[in-house]
Amino acid sequence: MKKNMGTRDRTIRIVTAVVLALLYFTDTVSGTLGWVFIIIAAVFLLTSLVGYCPLYSLLGITTNRKR
C-alpha cells in the first residue's frame, strides 16, 4: 500500500475525529447519530495513522505530494 494522503489531509482527519468523538463522549450527540459519529471518527483516525485511504484509491485521488 502506497500512502495516498498528505500531511494536511491527515491532520484535518485527526482533528475531525477528535471533534466527533468529543461530541459523542460529552453527550452532545447520542443514539444512532452518536454511533455514526464514533464509526466515522474511528475510520478517519485509522486512515490518518496509516496514511492510506481505500476510497482515494478507488477514485484515483492522492493528496500526497511525494510519489
N, C-alpha and C positions, 0 to 999 in steps of 0.2 A: 504494500500500500504506500503510494507516494502521498506526501502531505499536500493537500489542496486548499488549506486555509491559512491565510496570512495572520500576522500578529494582531492587527486591528480587528479583524473578524473574530478571532479567538477571544480577545478582550471584551468585545461587545457581547458575545455569547455568555461569557462568565458573569458579567455584570447583570445581564438579563436573568440568568439562572438564579443568582443571589436574590434579586428583587422578587422573582416569582416565589421562591422558597420562603422569603420573609413574609410575603402576603399570606401564604398558607399558614405558617407557624405562628403568626400573630393573630390568627382567626379573622383576618380581614376578609378572606375568601374561604369558603368552606363547601362541603358537599362535593358534588360531581365536578364542579368547576375547579375546586381546590385540588382534586386528584389530577385533573388535566394539567393544571399548572405544575404540579410536582413531576409529572411524567415529562413534560416539556423541559423543565429545569434539569432533570436528570440527563435527558438526551443532549441538551446544549452543553452541559458540563462534561459529559463523556466525549463528545466530538471535539470540544475545545482542548481537552487534555491530550487526546490522541493526535489532533491536528488533521483529521480526515473526516469528511462529510460524504456519506454514500449518495445523498441526493445531488450534491455538486457533481459527483462522478457521472451520474445518470444524465444530468443536464449539460455536461461538458464545461462546467464553470470551475475556475480556480481563482482564489484571491491571494495565493502565494506567489510572490514575485520571483522567488528562486525556482528555476526549472532545471 
